[in-house]
Amino acid sequence: MKPFMNDGSHNASAHDFVVAIDFGGTKIAIATAAMTGSILKQARLDTNASQGAQQVLKRTTVTAQALIERTLVDLGEGGGQCVAVGVATPGVVHDNGVLLSPNIPGWEGVSLRETMRAELHIATVVAENDVKAAAMAEVLWGALKGADPAVYLSLGTGIAAALVIGGRVVTGAHGASGEIGYNLRSVLDHSGAEHGRAPLEEAIGGRFIGEQGSLLLGEPVSAAAMFAHSDTRARFFVDETLAELATHVANLAILIDPARIAVGGGLMSSGDVILRALAFRLGYAVPFPPEIVPARFLNDASLHGAIALALTGSVHAGSLFSSSE
């Protein structure tokens, strides 16, 4: 069964749906979703990133095609159609490739939008950075609904933020707004993005916490384990790391004066500790401290973001992105 080619001539149906794809460094999540955003069917794949970009794309599009067909079968004859594709990925999505995404070799040469159009036979494809997509989901259905301005802060293997102004996620002139992992830590930092470095992320991201914690304690530990560890050295290290993170978040809050900051990502398994550290620093440093809350989508945030992308790209919704160009 061939999915419907959305060329603008389709009359909208209450049973129309979208397909969402979230590319991660280790896992790929794929789902079909109703126009309300609720998930209909989903699947997961290992990324196997070391094997290159083309096998990632092939296995993903085959699985997405199968999910679309299964959804169409469930709807039966006279049901709706798949009207749009939403794609979330690490990095900065351009027409001819995805930049600043080194975890998948060859990703910088992949045209995600054109590939999905060609392989899935669906004309409407919206592809965006995964953190910005997750912020969209929080704006539509989650912790940032009605907050203006607002910030979505993603704390995981890496760190990044998304800015929401006027209900729209700001992309920036080059699609790279909110990439705070590239922040310089001090005047002593003499290498940065030009040298392939992300100074702040390399100092306080989840990967760094796990690696440094393992060296400190002399045994393999994950970032999550460091947050929960009773060893005094681990607790001091976590406190120092969170203090540095909170300093950068406070400076961001001083700059844009947000009403609310929603925090998501894998490190939020220790959310109480993280939110407390952020609230303390922002409470005395920011003239008008924003509300600090956990994101609604602590699991599958980028998948829900990809659903939001697809919905904004369909004929049923307008764009929730704004550019400074």
Secondary structure, DSSP 8 states (H G I E B T S, - for coil): ------SS-----TT-EEEEEEE-SSEEEEEEEETTS-EEEEEEEE--GGG-HHHHHHHHHHHHHHHHHHHHHHH-TT---EEEEEEEESSEEETTEEES-TTSTTGGG--HHHHHHHHHT-S-EEEEEHHHHHHHHHHHHSTTTT-SSEEEEEESSSEEEEEEETTEEE--TTS-TT-GGG---STT----GGGT--HHHHHHSHHHHHHHHHHHHTS---HHHHHH---HHHHHHHHHHHHHHHHHHHHHHHHH--SEEEEESGGGGGHHHHHHHHHHHHHHHSSS--EEEE-S-SSSHHHHHHHHHHHHHSTT----EE---
